[in-house]
């Protein structure tokens, strides 16, 4: 999950909880304020009635034009003591002037006159419908808070994106960076200290990676060059020694094994040197070549070499595969991809080659299960070990394709191991 999405989710959860609590607090605060104002009005009205009653004056009409009402009745001392002297409740009362029942706020007061008699005064006044108020407040709060919530999140996302532009530029640059290639320099000016340090750390590590890569390539190249002459000298000496007629059969067999091992090492050394040259872009001359004829020529050579395996080979051409490539690398590419099909085949197996204007595919029988589509192109990886195989053939194919803007991929289909070479799109 991207960081921005995680931040949005957390902001949404936290702000939703905070705004919900605030909405509940706001509702009860409004209700409390309304009740307080109504209660003050009821207290004034009840005091007016009590004062006039105690003064012996005429009491006001039980139902005024303001829809205020009161009920005065005498109660026993026991009843008076069992009730609170002042209480407030919300209830429904009948309004004679309107001839209907409405919600009202009711004040009940217990008092005593000079004669010691107890009276209960009930004063009521119409008030707002709490249910309607709750729905109105809820609707407006939801509408307002949802809007505020999304505005806050949108502002935070906008600020986050603007603040993290240097980070996005650095990530894009690192994503495109390939060690050992011509990479564009990092242009990421920023006045944010943390991003400055991050840029410096990235540049420092990339520089170190380039130095290590160059050192490794230089070491491989130098080692391969230095090994060529001693290997050739050893093989020549073994050839001379093997011509000695005084050698026994066992001695000759051991020398032959040693000679074969030296041959393998020589072959491996040449392959490493070739990989070194490809990685260093030493094959710069390119020209447009038609690979159809080259494929046909190599196929005829391999038919003779592997005639004992009785491998049936067929070529289907539906177009001319013409690419711009170094001629030497083209030969190595075709040679290795075809050789792989023969080396890892089975007796009485098949090789099917399909050539079109955009790609060519080499299909071969072999192991009855698919290989690892990524690892087979790694250096020294061998799914099944073959005598004399260095494990660098397909790695060479991959390196050449990457250098010449071609794409190589492997897949297993209809019991065939398929290697497809196509143009990079």
N, C-alpha and C positions, 0 to 999 in steps of 0.2 A: 504494500500500500504506500502511495506517495505521502510525503510529510504533510503537504497542504491538505489532503483529504483527512488525515488523522487529526489535524488541528481543527478543521471545520466540524468534524464529528464531536470532538471534545467541547468546542465552543457552543455548539448546538445543545448538547446535553446540559452543560453548566448554566448557560443563559436561560434555557427553558425552565430549569428548576428555580433559578433566581426570580425570573419574571412571574412564574406561577405563584411563588410565595408572596411576592409583592402584590399580585392581583388579589389574593385572599386578604392580605393586610389592608389593602385599599378599600375593599368591599366593606369589611367590618368597621373601618374608620369612618366611612360615609354613613353607614347605618347608625353608628354610635353618635355621630354629630347630629343626624336628623332626630334621633330619639332625645338627645339632650335639649334641642330647641323646642321640641313638642312638650317635653316634660316641664320646661320652664313656663310655657304658656299654661299648661294644666295647673301648675302650682299657683300661678297668679289668679287664675279663675277660681280655684278652690278656696284660696284665702279670701277672695272677695265674697264668696257665698258664706263662709264661716263667720266673717266679721259682721256681715249684715244680720246673720241669724242670731249671733250672740248679742248684737245691739238691739235686737227686737225690730229691726226694720223689715220692710217688705222684701222678700226674696225675688231675685230675677226670674224671668220665665225659664221653665225647665228646658226649653229648646230655643236657642237664639238663632238669629239670621246667619251666624257663622257655623251653624250646625253643631255647636257645643251643647252638650247635655249634662244634666246632673240628677242624681237620685239621692235623697236624704231620708234616712230612716234611723229610728232609735234601736239600740241593741242592748242586750243584757251585759252587765259587767263581766260575767264569765266569758261571753262571746268576744267582748272587746279585748280581754286580756289574752285570748288564744290567737289573735290575729296581729300581724305587724301594724304599727301605727300608720305607716306609709308604704304603699306597694304600687308597682307599675306592671302592667301586662299589655300585650297586644291581643286584640280579639275582634270579633265582628259584632257590630251594633246596628240596630234599625234606626234609620234617619226618617222621622215623620215627614219632614218637608219634601224629601225626595222620594219617600215611599219605597225605599230599597235598603238593603243591608250593605254596609261598607266596612272596610277595615278601619279600626280606630285604636287609638292609644288611650288606655284607661288608668286613671289614678284613683286609688282607694285610700281614704284617710279616716282614721278613728280619732275623735276628739270628745271632750267632756265640757258641759256647760257649768254655770255657777251652782246649780242644784245638784251636781254630781251625776247627772245622767249622761250616758254614753250615746254618741251618735256616729253613724257610718255615712260618710259622704263619698259617693262615686261620681267622678267627673270624667267625661269622655270627649274626645275630639277626633274627627276624621283625620286619617293620616294616609300616607302613600301606600300602595300595594307593594309589599316587600317582594313578592314573587316576581311582579312585573319589573321592579327595580333591579332585582338580581339578574333577570334575563337581559335587561337593557345594559347593565354594567358589564355582564359577562360578554355580550356581543361586542361591545365597544372595546373592552379590554383585550379580547382575543384578536380583534381586528388591528388594534393599535400595537399590541405587543408582538404579534406575528410580524407586522411591518417593521417594528423596531428591531426584532431579532434578525430578520433577513438583511436589513440595512447594516446592522453591526457586523454580521458575518461578511457581507459584500465589501465593506470598508476594510475589514481585517485581511480578507483575501487580496484585495488590491494593494494594501500596504505591504503584505507579505511578498507578493510578486515583485513589486518595485524594489523592496529592500534586498531581495535575493537574486536580482539580476546578475551580479558578479558571480554568484555561485552557479547559476545556470550556464553562464558563458564558460566557466571553468570546466564544468561537467561535460559540456558539448565538445570543448577542445580535447579533454582527456579521452572522450569516446572516439574521436577521430584520429587520435595520436597512434602512430605505429612506429615502434622502435626500429631504427635502422633505415627509415625512409625520410624523404624530404617533407618535413612537417612545417606548417605555418606557425610563426611565433605567436605566443599568447598575448593578445591585446585585451587587457581586462583592468582598465584604470578604475580605482575605487578609493574612497576616503574612509572606508570602514576598516578598522584595525584588524579585526579577525579575518576578513577576506584577504587583506594584504598579506597576512602571515600564511594563509592557506595557499595563495598564489605562489608565494616564495617557496613554500615547502613542495608544491607540485613541480615547479620548475627545477628545483634542486634534485628531486628524485628522478625526474625525467632525464636530466643531464647525467646523473650517475648511471641510470639504466643504459643510456647511449654509450657511455664510456665502457661499461662492462660488456655490452654487446660487441663493440668494436674490438675490445681486447680478446674476447672469445673467438671472433671471426679471424682475427690476426693470428691467434694461437693455432687454430685449426689449419689455416692456410700454410703457416710456416712449418707446422709439424708434418703436414702432408707432403710438402715440398722436400723437407729434409729426409723423409722416410723413403722417397722414391729410389734414390741411388743405392742405399744399403740393401733394400729389398731386391733390386735388380742384380746387385753383386752376389747376394746370397743364392739367388736362383741360378745364376750362371755357374757358381762354384758347385752347386748341387748337380747340375747337368753334367759338368765335367767329371765329378766324382762318380756319378751313376754309370759313366762309360767305362769305368775300371772293370776289367773282366775277372779280377780276383775276388770281387765281392760275392758273398753267399746270397742265397735266395732271400733269407730273412733280412739281411742287411739292405738288400735292394728294395724290399717292401717297405722298410722303415724310412729309407731315403725318399721313396715315392710318396709316402704319406706326408713327410715333411715338406716335400716340394709342392704338394697340393695345398697344404696349409699356407705356405708362403704365397701361392697363387691367389688364395682367398683373401689374404691380408693385402696383397697388391691391388686386387680388385676393389676391396673396401676403401683403401686409401685413395684410389682414383675417384671413387664415387663421392667421398667426403670433399675432395679437392674441387670436384665439379659443383657440389652444393655450395661450397664457399664462394666460387666464382659467380654463381647465380645470385646468391645473397648480396654480393658486392656489385651487382649490375654490370658485370664485365662483358656481357653479351648485348651490346647496344645496337648493332646493325640489324635493321628490320626490313623486311620486304613482304609483298603479298605472295603467298604460296598456296597452291591447291594441294591439299593433303591426300586427295583420292589416290593419285598415282603413287605417292610415297607409301601409303598403306598397302596397296597391292604389291609393291616391290618387297616390302618386309615380310608380307604374308608368304610369298613364294619361298623366301629364305627359311622361314620357320617351319614350313611344311617339310622341307628336306631335313632339317635338324631333328625334328620330332616325328619323323616318319614312323619310327618303331612303335609309337603310341597309338597309331591309326586314328588320329583325330580328324573328324569331318569338319571342313571349313567352308563357309558360304559368305558371300558378300552381296549386300543389297544396296544399290546406289539409286537414290531418287533426286540427287542434286550434287552440286560441286561445293565442298566445304572449303571456302577460301578465306584465309585469315592473314593478318599482318603479324609476322613473327620472325624471329631470328632463325635462319636456316639450320644452324647447328642444334639449337634448342628444339626445333620442330622434329628433327631426326631422333633426338633423345626421347622426346615425348611419345612419339609413335612407337619407337622401339620398345620402350619400357611398358607401355600399356598393352601392347601385343604380346610381349614376352611373358607378362604376368598371366595372360590368358592361357598360355601353353604350359608354363611351369606349374601352375596350380590346377591343372586339368587332370582328368583321369583317362585311363586307356579306353579307347573306343568312344571318347567323349566328343563334344561338339563345340565349335566356335562360330558364332553368328555376328557379323559386322553389318551395321546399318549406317549409311552415310546420307545426309541431307545437306541442304544449303546452310543450315544453322547449327548442325551438330553431327557428331558421329558417336556411335555406341558399340562397345565391344562386349559381347555376351559369351560367357564360357560356363560349361558344366564343371563340377568339382564337388566340394563338400555339400551334403544335402541340407544345409542350414545356413541362414544368413550370417554375415560377419558384422563386426562393429563398424557402422558407417563412418565414424569419426576416427577411431583409433587406427584403422588400416592405412591412413595417410600420415600417421606419425612415424618419425624416424626410428628404425630398428624394431618396429612392431611386426611380428609375424604370427598370423593366425594359426598356421600349421607350418612347422619348420621344414624347409626344403634344402637339400644338399647344395652348397654353392651359393645360396641366396643370402644377400647382405641385409635385407630388410630396409633398403633405401630406395628401391625402384619406384614405389608409389609416392614416397616422400619427394623424390625428384619430380614426378609428374605434378604434384601439388605446387611445388615451388615454381615450376615453369609456368603453370596456369596462372598463378598469382602475379607473376612478373609480366605475362603477356596478355593480361585482361581476359583470361578464359576461366571457365568454371568447370570443375570436375566433381562429380558426385557418384556415389555407389548406392545400389539398391538390389534386392534379391526378388526376382520375379519369374514365375513359371519354371522353377528349378534352375534358373540361370543366375550367375553372378554378373551384374551389369555395371559397366563403367562408362559414364556419359561425359563427353567433352563438348562444351557449348560456349557460345560467345557470352560475355558478361553483359547483362541488360541493365 
